Amino acid sequence: MTNTANKTDSVVTIIGLHHAGIPVNNLERSVEFYTQILGMELKGVNRSETTQGHFTGANLPKELDNRNVQGEADYQEYAGWHKQARGSEPPTNFARMRAGNMDVVLFERPDPAEGDTLIGNGIFHQSFHVSNNDFERLLQMKASGDARIRIHTGPVLRWPHGRALYIWDSEGNYLELETEEDLPVKYGIDR
């Protein structure tokens, strides 16, 4: 693929990542995994019988309740389509997590996925930084056969910036845990 566009030709310029979303089968189980195993902070859980808040803004002050006409129209269109396709609108259940300086949102799937996502999604994954100490702890867990984390492969060298392990979360999602290291210095190889 050739990139012929540059920043001045783009329609918009992304200035950062607001949050990353991960689909999960069981919200409680996944929150436990992401907090107890991966050390993320739980910021809050949302449970709603509909997706209306997504379209119209769930936390609007009363003064703005009637000002989101387009959001309400979008919600009605989505709800109608979903009810026609599925028979009902699924609830909206998600947990907002904090990972370092970014948010990760665990979205409960309307229909649980079967098996590990590596099969259905190929190598699609989210990648998270971990400290060098935690990476070494993961390697020890892998060597001892510790069952708290299902490690698929690694350590893999990610030249020149570090090493990675690939794991599955409690929901079968494929994740990368990567550490930052100066590999040329570590292995005595000139850049």
Backbone as JSON, one array per atom type, in Angstrom:
{
  "sequence": "MTNTANKTDSVVTIIGLHHAGIPVNNLERSVEFYTQILGMELKGVNRSETTQGHFTGANLPKELDNRNVQGEADYQEYAGWHKQARGSEPPTNFARMRAGNMDVVLFERPDPAEGDTLIGNGIFHQSFHVSNNDFERLLQMKASGDARIRIHTGPVLRWPHGRALYIWDSEGNYLELETEEDLPVKYGIDR",
  "N": [[0.85, -1.17, 0.0], [0.59, 2.15, -0.87], [1.28, 5.25, 0.56], [0.03, 8.13, -0.29], [-0.99, 10.41, 0.69], [-0.57, 13.26, 2.8], [-0.31, 14.91, 6.0], [-1.44, 17.48, 5.58], [-3.25, 16.98, 3.59], [-5.26, 15.52, 4.68], [-8.61, 14.84, 5.9], [-9.3, 15.22, 8.57], [-7.32, 15.61, 11.57], [-6.14, 13.35, 13.74], [-5.64, 13.73, 17.17], [-5.16, 12.31, 19.42], [-5.84, 9.38, 21.46], [-8.92, 8.58, 22.71], [-10.31, 6.43, 24.05], [-9.86, 2.87, 24.19], [-11.69, 0.12, 23.03], [-12.79, -3.09, 24.15], [-14.33, -6.07, 23.35], [-16.31, -8.17, 25.44], [-17.43, -11.29, 26.91], [-18.49, -11.77, 29.45], [-19.08, -9.45, 31.79], [-18.47, -9.11, 34.57], [-16.55, -11.14, 35.05], [-14.55, -10.36, 33.25], [-13.86, -7.81, 34.24], [-12.73, -8.58, 36.66], [-10.47, -9.99, 35.69], [-9.05, -7.95, 34.28], [-8.54, -6.14, 36.34], [-7.44, -7.66, 38.53], [-5.49, -9.31, 37.36], [-4.22, -7.86, 35.25], [-3.91, -5.42, 36.44], [-5.36, -3.03, 36.02], [-7.32, -0.09, 36.77], [-10.59, 0.04, 37.97], [-12.9, 2.28, 36.85], [-15.6, 2.69, 36.62], [-18.9, 1.23, 36.21], [-21.36, 0.67, 33.78], [-24.7, -0.04, 33.39], [-27.39, -0.59, 31.37], [-30.67, -0.83, 30.1], [-31.07, -0.17, 27.5], [-29.52, 1.26, 24.52], [-29.76, 3.96, 24.43], [-28.53, 6.06, 25.91], [-25.97, 6.09, 24.82], [-26.31, 7.29, 22.33], [-27.64, 9.7, 22.93], [-26.37, 10.88, 25.06], [-25.66, 10.11, 28.19], [-25.27, 11.48, 30.58], [-26.26, 14.07, 30.56], [-27.01, 17.39, 31.69], [-30.16, 18.46, 33.09], [-31.01, 20.8, 31.79], [-30.19, 20.41, 29.19], [-31.57, 18.27, 28.2], [-33.53, 18.23, 26.11], [-32.16, 19.07, 23.89], [-30.7, 17.44, 22.25], [-31.6, 16.52, 19.64], [-30.82, 15.29, 17.22], [-29.3, 13.15, 18.2], [-31.3, 11.66, 19.49], [-32.89, 10.99, 17.26], [-31.06, 9.41, 15.85], [-30.76, 7.34, 17.69], [-33.37, 6.22, 17.71], [-33.49, 5.27, 15.09], [-31.42, 3.32, 15.15], [-32.37, 1.62, 17.23], [-34.78, 0.72, 16.12], [-33.84, -0.65, 13.84], [-32.31, -2.6, 15.1], [-34.17, -3.98, 16.66], [-35.74, -5.05, 14.62], [-33.89, -6.72, 13.33], [-32.99, -8.41, 15.42], [-35.05, -8.87, 17.17], [-35.16, -7.66, 19.6], [-33.8, -4.92, 21.49], [-30.47, -4.98, 22.57], [-29.16, -4.85, 25.96], [-26.98, -2.26, 27.27], [-24.03, -2.77, 28.53], [-21.13, -1.98, 30.16], [-17.73, -1.52, 31.26], [-15.62, 0.95, 32.45], [-12.2, 1.26, 32.39], [-8.98, 2.08, 33.76], [-5.83, 2.33, 32.4], [-2.69, 2.92, 32.94], [-2.11, 5.92, 31.44], [-4.38, 5.97, 29.88], [-7.79, 5.2, 28.86], [-9.57, 2.14, 28.91], [-12.27, 0.44, 27.66], [-14.45, -2.04, 28.54], [-16.71, -3.74, 26.74], [-19.69, -5.42, 27.04], [-20.63, -8.16, 25.09], [-23.54, -8.55, 23.0], [-24.13, -11.13, 22.14], [-22.4, -13.83, 23.26], [-19.05, -14.6, 22.25], [-17.63, -17.49, 20.85], [-14.88, -19.44, 21.83], [-11.33, -18.71, 21.31], [-10.25, -15.51, 20.16], [-8.18, -15.41, 18.34], [-8.52, -17.32, 16.42], [-10.91, -16.56, 14.99], [-10.42, -13.84, 14.41], [-7.88, -13.56, 13.39], [-4.62, -12.19, 13.8], [-5.4, -9.9, 15.13], [-5.29, -7.61, 17.8], [-4.97, -5.99, 21.06], [-2.41, -3.93, 22.37], [-0.44, -3.61, 25.21], [1.69, -1.73, 27.34], [4.03, -2.96, 29.69], [5.95, -2.98, 32.72], [9.52, -3.62, 32.88], [10.13, -5.27, 35.08], [7.62, -6.47, 35.6], [7.34, -7.84, 33.2], [9.41, -9.71, 33.37], [8.39, -11.15, 35.56], [6.12, -12.25, 34.35], [7.4, -13.96, 32.54], [8.51, -15.77, 34.35], [6.15, -16.82, 35.41], [5.18, -18.09, 33.12], [7.18, -20.04, 32.75], [6.81, -21.57, 35.05], [4.33, -22.59, 34.68], [2.1, -21.3, 35.63], [-1.32, -20.83, 35.98], [-2.86, -18.52, 35.95], [-2.58, -16.71, 33.9], [-3.06, -17.18, 30.5], [-0.63, -17.79, 28.42], [0.24, -17.36, 25.1], [2.39, -17.07, 23.21], [5.88, -16.19, 23.1], [8.81, -14.97, 24.86], [8.92, -12.46, 22.34], [11.08, -10.76, 20.2], [10.95, -7.32, 19.61], [12.27, -5.46, 17.6], [13.74, -2.25, 17.41], [12.99, -1.91, 20.01], [12.0, -3.48, 22.21], [10.53, -6.33, 23.99], [7.93, -8.84, 23.65], [5.02, -10.52, 24.88], [2.36, -12.71, 24.07], [-0.96, -13.13, 25.01], [-4.09, -14.58, 26.21], [-7.06, -13.01, 27.27], [-9.58, -13.3, 29.89], [-11.79, -13.65, 28.35], [-11.15, -14.71, 25.94], [-9.95, -12.93, 24.21], [-7.23, -11.83, 22.26], [-4.21, -10.56, 23.39], [-1.4, -8.33, 23.56], [1.45, -7.99, 25.54], [3.86, -5.75, 26.17], [7.24, -4.76, 26.66], [9.43, -2.0, 27.11], [12.63, -1.78, 25.95], [16.09, -1.19, 25.3], [17.12, -2.8, 22.83], [19.38, -2.97, 20.99], [21.49, -2.11, 22.67], [21.23, -3.96, 24.77], [21.86, -6.38, 23.5], [24.3, -5.82, 22.39], [24.6, -4.85, 19.75], [25.28, -2.85, 16.97], [23.38, -0.08, 15.87]],
  "CA": [[0.0, 0.0, 0.0], [1.35, 3.38, -0.95], [0.66, 6.38, 1.23], [0.26, 9.34, -1.09], [-1.53, 11.57, 1.41], [0.17, 13.74, 3.95], [-1.17, 15.52, 7.01], [-2.19, 18.64, 5.08], [-4.29, 16.5, 2.69], [-6.25, 14.72, 5.39], [-9.87, 15.49, 6.23], [-9.13, 15.61, 9.97], [-6.05, 15.15, 12.15], [-6.34, 12.75, 15.06], [-4.66, 14.3, 18.11], [-4.95, 11.41, 20.54], [-6.77, 8.28, 21.62], [-9.82, 8.81, 23.85], [-10.35, 5.15, 24.74], [-9.86, 1.66, 23.36], [-12.76, -0.78, 23.44], [-12.56, -4.52, 24.04], [-15.58, -6.8, 23.57], [-16.2, -9.26, 26.42], [-18.62, -12.12, 27.06], [-19.0, -11.67, 30.81], [-18.51, -8.21, 32.3], [-17.88, -9.3, 35.9], [-15.33, -11.96, 34.91], [-13.51, -9.58, 32.57], [-13.38, -6.78, 35.17], [-11.83, -9.26, 37.59], [-9.22, -10.26, 34.99], [-8.32, -6.72, 33.96], [-8.07, -5.5, 37.58], [-6.62, -8.54, 39.38], [-4.36, -9.88, 36.61], [-3.48, -6.84, 34.5], [-3.68, -4.26, 37.3], [-6.07, -1.81, 35.63], [-8.21, 0.48, 37.77], [-11.99, 0.15, 37.58], [-13.41, 3.64, 37.04], [-17.05, 2.66, 36.76], [-19.66, 0.24, 35.44], [-22.63, 1.16, 33.26], [-25.68, -1.06, 33.0], [-28.58, 0.08, 30.86], [-31.53, -1.73, 29.32], [-31.05, 0.25, 26.09], [-28.34, 2.01, 24.1], [-30.15, 5.35, 24.23], [-27.52, 6.96, 26.47], [-24.83, 6.2, 23.89], [-26.65, 8.22, 21.25], [-28.15, 10.99, 23.39], [-25.56, 11.4, 26.15], [-26.3, 9.6, 29.41], [-25.04, 12.33, 31.75], [-26.58, 15.46, 30.26], [-27.8, 18.12, 32.68], [-31.59, 18.6, 32.74], [-31.17, 21.92, 30.86], [-29.86, 19.98, 27.83], [-32.32, 17.06, 27.87], [-34.26, 18.3, 24.84], [-31.33, 19.7, 22.86], [-29.99, 16.45, 21.45], [-32.61, 16.01, 18.72], [-30.18, 14.36, 16.28], [-28.96, 11.94, 18.94], [-32.54, 10.89, 19.69], [-33.27, 10.43, 15.96], [-30.11, 8.34, 15.57], [-31.08, 6.23, 18.57], [-34.6, 5.59, 17.24], [-33.15, 4.51, 13.89], [-30.66, 2.15, 15.56], [-33.23, 0.73, 18.01], [-35.71, 0.09, 15.18], [-33.1, -1.62, 13.04], [-31.88, -3.7, 15.96], [-35.36, -4.77, 17.01], [-36.14, -5.79, 13.44], [-32.9, -7.76, 13.05], [-32.76, -9.32, 16.53], [-36.25, -9.07, 17.97], [-35.13, -6.76, 20.75], [-32.57, -4.15, 21.61], [-29.69, -5.53, 23.68], [-28.74, -3.88, 26.97], [-25.65, -1.69, 27.13], [-23.27, -3.01, 29.75], [-19.71, -1.8, 29.94], [-16.91, -1.07, 32.4], [-14.52, 1.84, 32.07], [-10.99, 0.92, 33.13], [-7.83, 2.99, 33.56], [-4.58, 1.61, 32.17], [-1.68, 3.97, 32.79], [-2.71, 7.23, 31.16], [-5.47, 5.85, 28.91], [-8.97, 4.44, 29.25], [-9.96, 0.94, 28.19], [-13.66, 0.17, 27.98], [-14.86, -3.42, 28.3], [-18.1, -3.73, 26.3], [-20.26, -6.77, 27.05], [-21.21, -8.53, 23.8], [-24.93, -9.02, 23.05], [-24.06, -12.57, 21.98], [-21.02, -14.24, 23.58], [-18.23, -15.22, 21.2], [-17.13, -18.82, 21.22], [-13.47, -19.71, 21.58], [-10.32, -17.64, 21.31], [-10.39, -14.63, 19.0], [-7.08, -15.63, 17.38], [-9.08, -18.14, 15.33], [-11.86, -15.8, 14.18], [-9.97, -12.49, 14.06], [-6.47, -13.52, 13.01], [-3.73, -11.66, 14.84], [-5.93, -8.66, 15.71], [-5.07, -7.59, 19.26], [-4.6, -4.74, 21.7], [-1.07, -4.04, 22.92], [-0.27, -2.82, 26.43], [3.04, -1.68, 27.91], [4.24, -3.4, 31.07], [7.32, -2.68, 33.17], [10.48, -4.71, 32.71], [9.96, -6.19, 36.21], [6.42, -7.26, 35.38], [7.61, -8.73, 32.07], [10.2, -10.83, 33.92], [7.46, -11.93, 36.37], [5.33, -13.02, 33.4], [8.24, -15.05, 32.04], [8.58, -16.76, 35.42], [4.84, -17.47, 35.45], [5.13, -18.99, 31.97], [8.09, -21.16, 33.0], [6.29, -22.41, 36.13], [3.02, -23.11, 34.3], [1.06, -20.59, 36.39], [-2.54, -20.83, 35.16], [-3.63, -17.26, 36.03], [-2.51, -16.07, 32.58], [-2.8, -18.12, 29.4], [0.35, -17.19, 27.51], [0.27, -18.06, 23.82], [3.73, -17.12, 22.63], [6.83, -15.18, 23.54], [9.01, -13.58, 24.45], [9.24, -12.15, 20.95], [11.83, -9.51, 20.1], [10.35, -6.26, 18.8], [13.46, -4.65, 17.33], [14.81, -2.25, 18.4], [12.46, -1.26, 21.22], [11.58, -4.28, 23.35], [10.07, -7.71, 23.86], [6.49, -8.97, 23.81], [4.33, -11.79, 25.12], [0.97, -12.71, 23.62], [-1.78, -13.87, 25.96], [-5.53, -14.45, 26.07], [-7.73, -12.55, 28.48], [-10.59, -14.23, 30.38], [-12.86, -13.74, 27.36], [-10.62, -15.25, 24.68], [-9.35, -11.88, 23.39], [-5.78, -11.92, 22.1], [-3.56, -9.34, 23.87], [0.06, -8.27, 23.57], [2.05, -7.28, 26.67], [5.16, -5.39, 25.63], [8.12, -3.97, 27.51], [10.37, -1.14, 26.39], [14.04, -2.04, 26.24], [17.0, -0.82, 24.22], [17.67, -4.09, 22.41], [20.76, -2.9, 20.47], [22.42, -2.05, 23.8], [21.12, -5.22, 25.5], [22.53, -7.46, 22.76], [25.59, -5.35, 21.91], [24.57, -4.75, 18.29], [25.19, -1.47, 16.49], [22.15, 0.26, 15.14]],
  "C": [[0.9, 1.23, 0.0], [0.59, 4.5, -0.27], [1.01, 7.64, 0.44], [-0.24, 10.59, -0.4], [-0.55, 12.0, 2.5], [-0.8, 14.46, 4.87], [-2.0, 16.67, 6.46], [-3.29, 18.23, 4.11], [-5.41, 15.78, 3.41], [-7.5, 15.54, 5.69], [-9.82, 16.02, 7.65], [-7.75, 15.14, 10.42], [-6.34, 14.63, 13.56], [-5.25, 13.29, 15.98], [-4.44, 13.42, 19.33], [-5.99, 10.31, 20.54], [-7.62, 8.54, 22.86], [-9.97, 7.55, 24.68], [-10.25, 4.03, 23.72], [-10.94, 0.75, 23.9], [-12.39, -2.23, 23.21], [-13.89, -5.22, 24.29], [-15.35, -7.96, 24.54], [-17.5, -10.03, 26.5], [-19.29, -11.9, 28.4], [-18.32, -10.48, 31.48], [-17.83, -8.41, 33.65], [-16.56, -10.06, 35.82], [-14.21, -11.15, 34.27], [-12.98, -8.46, 33.46], [-12.41, -7.4, 36.17], [-10.48, -9.52, 36.94], [-8.41, -8.98, 34.8], [-7.86, -5.96, 35.21], [-7.09, -6.39, 38.33], [-5.41, -9.11, 38.66], [-3.54, -8.79, 35.93], [-3.35, -5.52, 35.25], [-4.33, -2.96, 36.86], [-6.98, -1.37, 36.78], [-9.62, 0.53, 37.21], [-12.48, 1.55, 37.88], [-14.92, 3.66, 37.22], [-17.67, 1.62, 35.86], [-20.97, 0.89, 35.02], [-23.48, -0.04, 32.9], [-26.94, -0.32, 32.57], [-29.37, -0.91, 30.01], [-31.54, -1.38, 27.83], [-29.72, 0.94, 25.79], [-28.61, 3.5, 23.96], [-29.09, 6.33, 24.74], [-26.32, 7.13, 25.59], [-25.09, 7.26, 22.83], [-26.98, 9.62, 21.77], [-27.32, 11.62, 24.51], [-26.21, 11.07, 27.48], [-26.22, 10.57, 30.58], [-25.36, 13.8, 31.5], [-27.31, 16.13, 31.41], [-29.23, 18.3, 32.17], [-31.81, 19.71, 31.7], [-30.91, 21.51, 29.41], [-30.65, 18.76, 27.38], [-32.95, 17.11, 26.48], [-33.44, 18.88, 23.7], [-30.63, 18.7, 21.95], [-30.97, 15.75, 20.5], [-32.0, 15.0, 17.76], [-29.79, 13.06, 16.97], [-30.18, 11.06, 19.16], [-32.99, 10.25, 18.38], [-32.34, 9.26, 15.59], [-30.41, 7.11, 16.42], [-32.33, 5.5, 18.07], [-34.34, 4.75, 15.99], [-32.42, 3.22, 14.26], [-31.57, 1.14, 16.28], [-34.22, 0.0, 17.09], [-35.03, -0.97, 14.34], [-32.76, -2.85, 13.89], [-33.05, -4.59, 16.35], [-35.83, -5.6, 15.83], [-35.18, -6.95, 13.18], [-32.82, -8.81, 14.14], [-34.0, -9.63, 17.35], [-36.3, -8.18, 19.2], [-33.81, -5.99, 20.73], [-31.77, -4.71, 22.78], [-29.37, -4.45, 24.72], [-27.34, -3.37, 26.68], [-24.94, -1.82, 28.47], [-21.79, -2.86, 29.43], [-19.04, -1.33, 31.22], [-15.78, -0.21, 31.86], [-13.35, 1.58, 33.0], [-9.93, 1.98, 32.86], [-6.58, 2.14, 33.48], [-3.49, 2.66, 31.92], [-2.36, 5.3, 32.59], [-3.83, 7.15, 30.12], [-6.62, 5.03, 29.48], [-9.15, 3.25, 28.32], [-11.38, 0.65, 28.62], [-13.98, -1.27, 27.57], [-16.34, -3.41, 27.98], [-18.62, -5.17, 26.27], [-20.96, -7.04, 25.72], [-22.7, -8.9, 23.98], [-25.01, -10.54, 22.96], [-22.62, -12.99, 22.25], [-20.33, -14.89, 22.39], [-17.73, -16.56, 21.72], [-15.65, -18.92, 20.9], [-12.59, -18.48, 21.62], [-10.42, -16.82, 20.04], [-9.28, -14.79, 17.98], [-7.58, -16.44, 16.19], [-9.96, -17.28, 14.42], [-11.34, -14.47, 13.68], [-8.54, -12.44, 13.55], [-5.66, -12.92, 14.14], [-4.17, -10.31, 15.4], [-5.79, -8.71, 17.22], [-4.92, -6.15, 19.74], [-3.23, -4.98, 22.32], [-0.94, -3.08, 24.09], [1.19, -2.87, 26.87], [3.0, -2.22, 29.33], [5.68, -3.06, 31.44], [8.23, -3.88, 32.89], [10.36, -5.73, 33.84], [8.73, -7.07, 36.02], [6.61, -8.24, 34.22], [8.4, -9.95, 32.55], [9.32, -11.73, 34.79], [6.59, -12.8, 35.47], [6.12, -14.19, 32.83], [8.39, -16.15, 33.08], [7.26, -17.53, 35.54], [4.71, -18.47, 34.3], [5.97, -20.23, 32.23], [7.53, -22.11, 34.06], [4.92, -23.01, 35.8], [1.88, -22.48, 35.07], [-0.17, -20.39, 35.51], [-3.32, -19.52, 35.2], [-3.62, -16.51, 34.7], [-2.22, -17.16, 31.55], [-1.9, -17.43, 28.39], [0.39, -18.03, 26.24], [1.69, -18.19, 23.3], [4.59, -16.0, 23.2], [7.78, -15.73, 24.56], [9.45, -13.48, 22.98], [9.99, -10.83, 20.95], [11.1, -8.55, 19.17], [11.43, -5.2, 18.59], [13.09, -3.25, 16.94], [14.32, -1.89, 19.8], [12.01, -2.18, 22.36], [11.21, -5.71, 23.03], [8.57, -7.77, 24.14], [6.1, -10.41, 24.13], [2.91, -11.64, 24.61], [0.18, -13.63, 24.52], [-3.24, -13.8, 25.53], [-6.08, -13.9, 27.37], [-8.79, -13.59, 28.89], [-11.69, -14.49, 29.37], [-12.4, -14.3, 26.02], [-10.04, -14.2, 23.76], [-7.84, -12.02, 23.42], [-5.17, -10.57, 22.48], [-2.05, -9.47, 23.75], [0.49, -7.47, 24.81], [3.5, -7.03, 26.28], [5.93, -4.53, 26.62], [9.05, -3.15, 26.63], [11.78, -1.42, 26.87], [14.86, -1.56, 25.06], [17.72, -2.09, 23.78], [19.06, -4.01, 21.79], [21.78, -2.86, 21.61], [22.41, -3.4, 24.53], [21.9, -6.34, 24.82], [23.85, -7.05, 22.14], [25.67, -5.28, 20.39], [24.44, -3.28, 17.9], [23.89, -1.27, 15.73], [22.5, 0.44, 13.73]]
}
